[in-house]
């Protein structure tokens, strides 16, 4: 695995670099993306690297940029992606002063958000229960924060993103965690099997099992099982939507008491989500080649070389693509949704394009299911974003 180093977090990328990253990377850490900042330190290159390779990723009129991929064996099996060069090809006039100030202000805002998030994580309380196993796989773990209160508390469950093939429960939304606990709402963050271990439906079914497990602990952990919501970014957003729309997976006759619990939600709050994982539908919703990203192929158990335009789609794959897509399961008895996408992703071929949110809103409106769709730019920073999300869950938890 190859990740962009923290030194590149505030780099200014020309359009061609953005295209390269869009085609070869997948946004993984979604706490930042909720605020509109594409944090390049959390993008994972899909290209496997030999000991050393160079990719010319931009050749615009102002500069050539190369990314040198160095595969390094370290404890966490990560590597560093270093920006090597930026050589001028043709002198271009600097942007007008107002534009330069705007860019500088944007970088400062992103840096401030990252700093605030870091400080919040450092000061956040330890989970009441950490790394609790909810299923058979080693990845099936829950961190749970119990809110203060004598009466059973509502619960918000965070599901991490990462293209279904990376990510961890520690990447939860720290701002929302604090807001929930301050409001008497318990909070949980879960891990699930990644797509390199098992393809769909493992990710959705694991998450459903986590919901059932949490409900099974209602008395012991002081949870109100009727007031449970899911949130997450990117892949975690899609799983949250899938759970919100899918029929209840409870099996009342199962010998396992956990399996007898409901998987239904009171509401869902997906951020930077895709409402469908069917490439044939993605092509209709998002201009460009967003449908062709490698993580979605891996999710279906397909090789990266699979060609959606030329290769045959079997009846089995067709059924799987439809079942995998949250919007397939949307019916008028489904819970309310607060959806939010990043305005910065409104680019051809971007797998986090706001058109997913717009499409979802349109389809939910058609059948009369309550929904809100927002761009991150609708809110003046992280505090306002968190406040809006908290207000939504409190409304649907019947909490003042």
N, C-alpha and C positions, 0 to 999 in steps of 0.2 A: 504494500500500500504506500502511496506517495502523497504527502500533504504539503500544501504551501506553507512556508515558514511564517512565523509571526511578524518578521521584518517586512513582509509584503502586505500587511493588513491595510495600510493606507496608501498603497500604490495607486497611481493614476494610470488606468489602462485605456489604450486606444480601442476603437470599435472592433478591430480585427482580433485583438486579444480577448475581448468580451465574447466574441463569437467562438474562439477556440475554447475558452473556459466553459461556455454554454454547451458545446458539443462533447467535451471530454471530462467534464467535472459534474459533480452532483452536490448540491447544497445539503449539508448535514446537520448543522447546528441551528436550530430554528428559533431559539430565544432571541437572537439578534435579528433574524429575518422578519420577526413580527414588527420590528421597529423600522423596517425599510432599509437597513444597512446590509449589503451583501458582504459578509465577513469572509474574505478570501482565505483566512487562516483555517477555515472549516470546510474548504472544498477539497474533495478527493479526486485525484486524477484517475480516470478509468484505465488509461494506458498502463500496462505493466512495463516496468522499467528494467532494463539490464543494468549492469554496474554503472554505466554512464551513457546517456543519450541526450541529444540536443534536439529541441523542436523549435523551428522558426515559427513563432506564433503571431507575428505581426510584421507587416511591411507596408505601413501607410506612408503618407507623404512626409511625415515628420521624423520617423525613426524606425529602426529595426529593433525588435526585441526578441531575445531568445530565452527559453527556459531550459535550464540544464537540470536533468533529473538524476539525482545521486541516490542510489539505493543503499541504505545504511542499516546494518544489523544492530538494533538496540533492543532493550528489554521489551518495549512495546511494539516492536516490528514496524516502526514508522520510518519515514525518510523525509528528507528536506528538499524542497524545490526552490532553487536559487535563481533569482533574476540576474543574468550575466551582463547584458549589455544594452545600451540605449544610445545608438549612434545616429546622428542627424544625417538625413539624406537631402533635405532641402529646408532651408530656413523658413519658418512660418511665423507670422506676426503673433505676438502674445495676445491672449484674449483681452477684451476690454476690462478695465479695472473692476467694473461691477461684477462681471462673470468670474473673474479671478477670486474676488471676495466671496462670491457665492460658493465656489468650489471649496475654498478654504473653510468657510463656515460649515459646509456639508461634512468635510473631513473631521472638523472639530466636534460636530454633533455626534458623529459615529463613534469617535474616540471617547466622548463623554458617556455615551450609552454603554460602551464596552467597560469603561471604568466603573460606572455605577453598578452594572451587572456583576462585575468581579467583586466589588465591595459587598454587594448584597449576598453573594454566595459565601464569602468569608464569614459574614456575620449571621447567616441563617442557622437556625437550630438543627441539631442532628436529628435524623428520623427517630420517631418513637420506636419503630421496629425497622430494622435494615436487613436487606438481602433475605427476605422471607421467601421460601420456595412455594410456588403456587401450582406447579406442574411437574412433569417427569423430567423435562430437559434441564440441563445445567443452567441454561439461560433464563429459565422461568423464575425471575426474582422480582420482588416488590420492595420498595422503600415506602414507608407509611408515616405520615406526620399526624398525630392526633390533636385536634383542636380542643381547647378548653371548653368545658360546658358539662352540665349535668344531663341535659336532654340529649338524645341521639343527634349527632351532627350530620349535615350534608357532606358529600364527598366529591371532590374534583380529582379525576385521574389523568395524569399526563402520560402521553405515549410519544416516545422520541421519534425523530425523523432520521434521515440518513440513506434515502434511496432503498430502503428495505435491506441494505447490505452492510450497514455500519450504524454506529450510534450507541448511546447508552443512557440509562435512566438518570445518570448524574447530570445530563444536559437539560434538565427540566427548567421550566420558566420560574426563575428565582423570584421575580417581581410578583407573579401571580401567587406563588406559594405564600409569600409574606402577607399579601392582601387577603388571601383566604383564611389563614390562621388568625389574623387580626379580626376577621369577621365571624369567627366561630365555625369555619368550614374546614373540615379535614382535607388532607391532600395526599395523594399517592403518585408514585412514578414507577413505571414498569419496564422490564426488558422482555423481549420475545425472540424467538428463533429468527436469525437473519437468513437471507435468501441463498447464501453460499452453503448453508446447512440444510435448508429445506425450502422448496419453492412454495408459492401459494397453494393451499390456504393456510399454511402454518402460522403466518404472521397474524392474520385475522383471528384464527381459532385460538392461538395462544392468548391474545389480548382479551378475547371473550372469556376464556378460562380465568384470566386475572380478575375480570369483573365479577364472575361467579364466586371466586375465592373471597374477594373483598366482602361480598354480600354474606357469605357464610360466616364471616367474622363480625357481623353486625353487632351482636350482643357483647362480645368480648372487647371489641375496639370502639364501641359506642358510635356506631355508624347507623344513620337512617337509610335503610336499603331502598326506600322509595325516592330518595333525592340524591341521585348519582349522575354526574356529568363527565364527559371526556373531552380532552383538548390535546393538541399537539400540532407540530408543524410538518409540512411536506408529507413524508410517508406516515408519520403519526397522525397527521390531519386526515389522510385518507382512511386509515384504520378507524379513527373516531367516527367518521361519516359512515363507514361500512357498518359499524356497530349500531349507530343511530337508526339506520334504515333497514337493516336486515331483520328478518323475522326472529323471534325469540329462539335461542338455541337451548333453552332449558329442556331437560329430559326428566319429567316428573317421576318416571318409573325406574330411573337409574339407581343402582345400589350405592353409587358414590354420592354423598350428600352435596358435594360442591356442584356436581353436574346437574343437580335438580334446581339450582338457582337460576334466576332470570339473567339475561344479558342485555335487557332493554335499558335505555338511558332516559333521563329527564330532559336533557338538552346536550348539544355538542357545540364546540367552539374550534373549528378547524382553521388553521392559518397557513397560507401559502400552499394550499392543497390542490389536488387534482380530483375532480368529482368522477372521473372515469379513468380506467387504465386500459381501455380498449383503443389501440392505435387507430382503428378505423374511425372512431368517434373523436379522438384527439385531433385528427387532421381536419375535422369540420369545425372544431372549436378554436384552435390556435393556429395562426398562420405559420408557415415554415415547417421545420422538421422536428418539432418537439416530440412527436410520436415515436421517434427513432432512438431515444436515449437508451443506453445500455442497461441501466438498472431495471427498467421495466421488462426487458427481455429476460434478464436473470430471474426476476420475480416469477415469470412464467416457466422457468426451467429451460429456457431456450439459449442457444449459443449467441454470442455477441454478433456473429456474422449473419444471423437470421435476417432476411430481407422481407419486411412487411409488404412491400410493393410487388415482389416477384415470387416469393416462396408460398407454397400452398398452406392454407390454414385448415387444419382438419376439423371435423365436427367436434372432437373432444376439446381442441384448443379454442374453438369458437365459443363453446359453452363455458369454458374456464375464463375467457376474457370477459364475457358478460357477467358471470357470477362474481368475478373479482372487482368489478366496477361498482362503487357505492350507489351511483345514481340508478342502476338497474333495479335496486331494491326499494326505491322511493315510493311510498304509498301515503295516502292522506291521513293515516293514523300515526305517522312518524313524529318525533319530537322536534321542537324548534332548534334552529341552527343560527349561530353567529359566525359568519365566514369573513375572513380578512385576507387579502392578498397585497403583496408589495407592489406599489406603483412602479418601482424601478425595474420590475420584471416584465413590464409591458413591451416586450420586444419579440419579433418574429423568432419562433423556434425555442422560446423559453418555456421549460416544463413547469414553471411556477407562474405562468401568465395569468393576470387577473381575469381573463376571459373564462377561466374555469369557475371562478366565483360568480361571475355574471350569469353564466349558463345555469349554474345551480340555482341561483335566485329566481331566474325565469321559470325553471321547471317546478320549483317549490310553490311559486305564486300561482301557477296553473292549477294546482290541485288544492290550494288553500292551506298549505302548511306554513306556519310562521317562520320567517327567516329575515336575517339582516345581512347585507353585504357591505363591506367597508374596504377602502384602501388604507394602507398604513398612513398615507398622507392626510387622511381625515382627522388624525389625532396629533396633538402638539406634544409629541414625545412619549416616552415609555410610561410615565405616570398616568397620562391621559388614556393611553391604550389599555393599561391594566385596569383602570377605573371603569372603562366601558365594558370590558370582559366581566369584571366582577359584578357590575350592575345587572348584566344579562343573566348570570347564573343565580344571583340573589332573587331576581324576578321570578325565575322558573323553579327556584327552591321555595318560593313563598316566604322569603326572608327579607325583612326590612333593613 
